[in-house]
Amino acid sequence: MSDAIDWQVLSEVEKIKYDSNYLRGTLTESLANPITGAISANDTQISKFHGIYQQADRDLSKERKTQKLEPAYSFLIRVRMPGGMVSPEQWLCMDALSDKYANGTLKLTTRQTFQLHGVLKKNLKTTIREVNESLLDTISACGDVNRNVMCNANPAESPFHQEVIELAKEIGRHLLPETKAYHEIWLDKKLVAGSKTTEPFYGDRYLPRKFKIGIVIPPNNDCDIFSQDLGFIAIIEKGKITGYNVVAGGGMGSTFGVPETYPRTGNVIGFCTPEQAIDVAEKVVAVQRDYGNRADRKQARLKYTIDRNGLDWFKAELQKYLGYSLVEPRKFVLTHTGDSYGWKKGTDSKWHLTYFVEGGRVKNSDDKKLKDALREIATITDGHFILTGNQNVILGGVSEKVKAKINSVLKKHCVSPESISGLRKNSIACVALPTCPLAFAEAERYLPTLVTKLEAVLGKYDLLKEDIVIRMTGCPNGCGRPYLAEIGLIGKAPGHYNLYLGGSFNGDRLNSLYRENISEAQILKELELVIDDFSKTRKINERLGDFVIRKNYVKEIKEGKEFSH
């Protein structure tokens, strides 16, 4: 088969995947090499399919270069956990691993899962084995496959939570790679002699690029359904989920200086029944597998496949794969993208606390011991933990008695829920520096400081409680979904950011570039002018994102191809 493939016209990653023997590569040899803290270049691509990214501490790069040492290599490990729900025992496992092998913190991601940062190569295998012993895993958390499937996070909000989380799990299982490489390399499972490893769905080169799926229950859009390659919007009629509106073609990644790359919001393309949902997910992925761009990885996501061929083509091709048509989409209303904080009694008659975790970083600092508090809560709770798509955590399924105990634990560790500004509670930041190799500027470490300064501005105009979505990333790849924020900040250089305005509060519209490559002082100055005007001339209940478009600060972006940096 390889003789029939013209590798010269394809991305080099396509050949790496093909030659990897279904994701084995030379990972075993790379892990055993004591000379370096890194793995081979080709293995850095293959390791992503196993849930791993090789990184280096950029804060130490100059010092190590001066000492003629290689970069301070370490690894990010991302867990696969559809729907974001874990047991207390699993939380305790991840907490312990973060202390034993990582940097002592847990990162809660925008895809409802854990990341461990700072794991050394010598500890990779042990860490992944212990993750698996807790009945979690890391396979397919990264790489050119379907990633962690997201869904509506809070069971307090809806009696349909369990149904959608089961769908998220089923889709995740259905689209898992079938290679046994993961089990051989990390869990010491032996390949049966004479057996042949195949990937009946993914083939020998997997997908052209990563693929993301999410499910929401209106009116909540808590996993940004229009940012997903494939989304399902639950339609509730007469007290049950009668089906799902299908959304296709979302994606946030873009590249500075490459105008043919852009973020895109997905299109609602039809409606399917609950029984059809897994089949629809498989066939949408299959269309992308067969028609996605394998020559240029910057053009390889489903959004570009759709824009290159046309939405009508995509719907017609999907119909061929399905053998039936999706019917007309049903009406729905989405009102917000963020989480609703505090204690709520759910439709299950249990208590659920949605807790704000700034930047998604679970850690101890000074007198505030969030990591210690959540560890202790995991030992006493009679419920479970749910990670949200906004980097927060829900302490779910709690009895009245345990609720009081949890409040006491949070108070003891000085991390009781506080009243915070509408800007801060709607903030998201990617990891960025020091570990992300793609970052041009800070994000997670800096956004809280900037928000504090913006709160002073908002307080001046009596807007501290106004809900405003702000998101910051260190580069334009879009991991924190900045292009859907009412205020988006994307790192351009150290201390400098592009400022974007005009995303919608409910997450269905992209923002637009307002100012390019500006410093903190300029960000504060520009935003104060907008906030001053907003406080004086807004319409009743008008959101900031809608206001800046109405007042012509930026133009409305109606489709991704109109977006520019």
Salt bridges, closest charged atoms under 4 A:
GLU14 OE2 - LYS17 NZ 2.80
GLU14 OE1 - ARG205 NH1 3.40
GLU14 OE1 - ARG294 NH1 2.76
ASP19 OD2 - LYS15 NZ 2.54
ASP59 OD2 - ARG445 NH1 2.92
ASP95 OD1 - LYS371 NZ 2.91
ASP95 OD2 - ARG375 NE 2.66
ASP99 OD1 - LYS371 NZ 3.05
ASP99 OD2 - ARG375 NH2 3.38
GLU130 OE1 - LYS100 NZ 2.95
GLU133 OE2 - ARG129 NH1 2.88
ASP137 OD2 - ARG80 NH2 2.91
ASP144 OD2 - LYS17 NZ 2.83
ASP144 OD2 - ARG297 NH1 2.89
GLU157 OE2 - LYS344 NZ 2.79
GLU184 OE2 - ARG24 NH2 2.57
ASP188 OD1 - LYS125 NZ 2.65
ASP204 OD1 - ARG205 NE 3.95
ASP224 OD2 - ARG471 NH1 2.87
ASP224 OD2 - ARG481 NE 2.57
ASP229 OD2 - ARG301 NH2 2.66
GLU237 OE1 - ARG330 NH1 2.91
ASP279 OD1 - LYS283 NZ 2.46
GLU282 OE1 - HIS174 NE2 2.58
GLU282 OE2 - LYS283 NZ 3.15
ASP290 OD1 - ARG289 NE 2.75
ASP307 OD1 - ARG264 NE 3.09
GLU317 OE1 - LYS320 NZ 3.55
ASP348 OD1 - HIS352 NE2 3.05
GLU358 OE2 - ARG424 NH1 2.58
ASP372 OD1 - ARG375 NH1 2.97
GLU376 OE1 - LYS412 NZ 2.92
GLU376 OE1 - HIS413 NE2 2.99
GLU418 OE2 - LYS368 NZ 3.54
GLU442 OE2 - ARG445 NH2 2.68
GLU444 OE1 - LYS107 NZ 2.83
GLU444 OE2 - ARG361 NE 2.75
GLU455 OE1 - ARG424 NH2 2.94
GLU466 OE1 - ARG538 NH1 3.05
ASP467 OD1 - LYS425 NZ 3.56
GLU516 OE2 - LYS492 NZ 2.91
GLU520 OE2 - LYS453 NZ 2.63
GLU526 OE2 - ARG515 NE 3.20
GLU528 OE2 - LYS460 NZ 2.83
ASP532 OD1 - LYS536 NZ 2.93
ASP533 OD2 - LYS551 NZ 2.98
GLU542 OE2 - ARG550 NE 2.79
ASP546 OD1 - ARG509 NH2 2.88
